[in-house]
Amino acid sequence: MPLFDAYLMVDWSAASSPNTGKDSIWWALLQRHDGAVRMIQRENPATRNAATADIADQLARLAGDGARVLAGFDFPFGYPDGTACRMGLPDGLSWRHLWQELADLLDDAPDNANNRFDVAEGLNRRMTGSAFPFWGNVREETRDCLLRAGRRPHGDGDLAEWRLCDIEARPTSSVWKLAYPGSVGSQVLTGIPRVLQLRTDPRLAMVSLIWPFETGLTHDPRPRIIFAEIYPSIVDPLPEPDFVKDARQVRTIAMHFADLDAAGDLGALFEGGGNLSAAQRRIVEREEAWILGT
């Protein structure tokens, strides 16, 4: 029997103004009816504010109908081990303190205007007093603690460039890269506060958990909604001539998980990497997170 009734997958964007089409937010919802899965909805909201509101409404409706939902977001849910400590945040529940810190620091207006580069520079100043480890700035102004490019390599004693799951998945860039092709750092800074907003929405707070931080590296059957980090590039997008790649990817990755679920193979993915040591599992569950399907 499948673990989930619906699969809502999100392709995120850190755009600083309303944007649709290529390199913008897309989300797709697939739902199982009478044993068959079909796409219920696919949307391209112009802003993060609109996307978060739409997704919250969909999740609340599904949970209210008794459905179990896998909600995937295509940006890292965590930073390399030790980041929260370098930020001066309390020990224990490192991920939760870090998520709340980002939510408190980020100003993300309804029209997508945001201060993510200010946040990154401020965190660099706190962690190292220099333009490291965050880098990449598309604006013209010179910043003492945030370089446009050319930041130094990671060395001994530095926070790692890659998380444990990144080493397995081999993504195009690390969480520290904020700008330029293939970057994901800005999506993390703007995305984590929005997932936290969803997780704490009064309609969702009692029926949702974040994998693997709140569930451990396992499938937890209790919540109606499981939020998870995904990486759509693990599968090739289905051909749809009238849609941009982002739109095709959210449908494809949702179908991928739905097919695995129907075959009884999805639950094993929540266990994470099979070669993780006990110490590495603690790192993943406490701070780094893991990509579902890696």
N, C-alpha and C positions, 0 to 999 in steps of 0.2 A: 504493500500500500504506500503511495507517495507520501512524503513528509509534508509537502506544501500544496496548497490549492491555487496559489497565485505567485507570480514572479514579477517584481517591479524593479527594473534596471535603469540606472541613471548615468548619463554621460555629462560630466560637470564642466563648468567654465568659470574662469576668473575675470571675465571681461569687465572693463571699467565703465561701460555704457550699455544700454539695451542692445541686444544682438540676437539675430536668428540666422538659421541656415548653417553653413559650415562653421566649425569651431565655436559652437554655442551649446546651450543646454538642450539635451534631448532625453526624454524618458519614455519607456514603453512598459505596458502592463499586459501580461499574458495570464490567462486564468483557465483552470481546468473545469470543464462541464461534461458530465456523463462520460468521463474517461478520456475526453479529447481536449487538447490545449489549443486555444486560439487567442490571437491578439485582441484585446478589448479596446485598447487606447494607445496612441503614440502622440506625444505633444512636444512642442518646441517653444517653451516660454521664453520671453525676451530677457527676463531678469531672474536673479536668484531668489528675490522676494516672492515673485509669482510662482516660481517652481516649487519652493518650499511650501507655500500655501496649498498648491494643487496636490502635491504629494501627500501632505498631511491629511487633506480631505479624503483622498483615495484610500490611504491606510486606515483611517478611522471608519470609513464605510465598510471596507473589507473585514476588519476586525469585528465590527458590529454585526456583520452577517455571519460570523463564526468561521471565517476563512483563516487559514494560516498563510502567512506571506513571507517570502524571502525578498528583502529590499537591499539591492546592491548598488554601491556607489563607486565610481571608477577613479578614486584617488586614495592615497595612503591614509590609513586611520592612525598611524603612529610615526614616531621618529626613532632613530637609532638609540639603543640602550644607553642610558645615562643622561639623555637630553633634559628631562625634567629636573634632575639634580643640578645640572649646570645652570639651569634657569633659576635656581634657588627655591624650587618648589618642595613641599613636604615629601618625606619618604612615605611609601605605602600608597596604593592606588595612583601610581605615577601617571597613568593615562588620564584619569579623571581630573587630576589637578591641572595637567597640561591642557586638556580640552577646555576646561573652564577658563584658564588663563588666556587662551586664544580668543575665546568668546568675549571675554572682558576687554581685551585690547583692540579687537577688530571693530571698526566702524564700517558697516556695509549698508549703504543707503538703498532705498527702494528703486533708484534708477541705476544701480550697480556701481556708483561712485564709492570708492573704498580706500582705506589707508594701509593696504597690505605691505607696501614697501617701507612705510614708517614702522610698522610692527616688526618686520624682519630686521631692520636696522637697529631698532631698540633691543631686540633679542640678541643680536650679535654683540652689542655693547655690553649687555648683561653677562653673556656667556664667556666672551673672550676679550672684550675691550678693543676689538679690531673688526675688519671687514671679513669675518669668517664665523660660522660656516655657511650662512646664507649668502647667495650671490645672484646677480642678474637684476638689472634695473633698466626699464625701457624709457625712463624719463631722462631729460637732458641735464638736470642739476647734478652737481657733484656731491656725493655723500661720503663722509669720513668712514662710516662703518658699513657701507654696502656698495660694492664695486659693480660696475656694469658687466664686466667680464674679467677673466684673468686672475681669479682668486687662487691662492696657493693650494697645493695638494694637501690632502689629509695625511697626517703623520702620527708618530707615536705620541700617545697622550691626548690626541684629539678625539672628538666624537667621530664615529665611523661615517664614511660617506654612504654606505648601504646598510639597510636592514637585513636580517637573516633571510627573509622571504624574497628580497630584491636579488640576492645572490642566486636564488633558484630561478626566479622569473626572468631575470635579465631585462629590466625595463630600459627605456631610452635615457632616462635621467634620474637623479636622486631627488629626495625631498628637499634638498638645499637649493636646487636650481629654480629660480623664480620666473625666468623669462627666456624667450627664444625657442626655436622649434624643439618639440619633444619635452618641454619643461612640464613639471607637475607641482613644483613647490607652491605656486600661487593658488592652485586648486586646493591644496591641503589647507592653506591659511584661510581661504574663504569657505571651504567645504566642511571642515570639522565643526565650526560653530553652528552650521545649519543642521548637521546630523544631531548635534546635541539639542538643538531647538526641537527637532522632531521627537527625540527620545524623551524629552521633558514636557512635551505637549500634554495638557491634562487628559486629552482623549486617548493618548497612546502610552502614557507613562507606566500604567499598571499592566500593560499587555505586550511590552516590547523589551528586548535585550540586545546588547551589542556583542557580536561575536568577534574575537574570542575573549574580550575583556571581562564580560559579565557571565559568560557561559563556560569558560575554559575551552581548550581545544577539543571540542566534542559537539555533537548536535544535541541541543537542549530542547526537549519536546514541550516544555512548559509555556513559553510565550506564544502569542498569536503572531508576533512580528519579530523577525530576526534581521538586524541591520548588519551588513557584511561589506568588507572591502572586496572589490572585483577588479579584474584586469581584462577588458574585452578582447584585447589582442591575442589571448590564448586560443581563440578560434577565428577563422576567416569569416568576414561578414557575408551574409547571404546576398546574392545579386538582386538589386532593386534599382533599375535604371533611373527612376524618378526621385531617388532619395540620396542625400549626401552620406558619406561614410559613417558619420556619427549616428545618424538615424538608423542605418542598417545594423550598426554594431549593437545598439541596445536591444533591438529585436532578436538578433542572433544569439547574444549571450543569454538572454532570457530563455530562448528555446533550448539552448545547450543545457542549462540547468534543469529545465523541465523534462527533457529527454532522459538525462541522467537520473532524475528523481523517479520517473516512470519505470526505469530499469532497475531501481533499487540501489543505484550506485552513488547517489548524492550524499548520503549520510557520511560516507567514508571521507569525503573532502573536508569535512569539519574537523578531522583529526590533525590537519596540517601536514607538515613534512614528516615522512616516515622515519627519517634518520635524525630527528631532533633529540638531543640529550635532555635529561631532566632539567638541567640548568638553562638550556636554550628554550625549552617550553615555558619556563617561568618568565624569561625575558619577553617572549612573544605575548604571553597572557597578561603581563604587567604593563608593557609599554610599547612594544614594536608593532603588534598586530600581525596579521597574516593575510595573504591574498587567497580568497576562496578558489580552489582549483589548482593551486600551485603545489 
